[in-house]
C-alpha cells in the first residue's frame, strides 16, 4: 500500500514538471513562477517543479524570478514530444 502512495506522488510530481516544461516551450517563452502556479492551479507544486527542472538544467531562473526553458529543455521536448 505504501508503494502505491509513493508512486502516485512521484507520478504527479513528474507530470507537474512535464506540464511546466511544455508551457515554457510552447507559447510564452518566459513566465513568472507565480503565473505558472496559477496556470497549473498549484503554487507549491510549481515552485517545487521549477526547482527540480532548474537542477536538471532544463530551465533557467533569472534573478527577478522569471523562468524560461534552456536549450536542453527545448531539445528534450523535441525528442520526447508532447505526450499526454
Residue pairs with C-beta under 8 A, 6 or more apart in sequence:
12 45
13 45
13 48
13 49
13 52
16 40
16 42
16 45
16 46
16 48
16 49
17 49
17 52
17 53
19 40
19 49
20 36
20 40
20 46
20 49
20 50
20 53
20 59
21 53
21 58
21 59
21 69
21 73
21 76
21 77
22 77
22 82
23 31
23 36
23 39
24 30
24 31
24 59
24 67
24 68
24 69
24 73
25 69
25 73
25 74
25 77
26 77
26 82
29 68
29 69
30 66
30 67
30 68
31 39
31 66
31 67
31 68
32 65
32 66
32 67
33 46
33 47
33 50
33 61
33 65
33 66
33 67
34 43
34 65
36 46
36 50
36 67
37 43
37 44
37 45
37 46
37 47
40 46
50 59
50 61
50 67
53 59
53 73
54 60
54 61
54 67
57 70
57 72
57 73
58 69
58 70
58 72
58 73
58 76
59 67
59 68
59 69
59 70
59 73
60 67
60 68
60 69
60 70
61 67
62 68
69 77
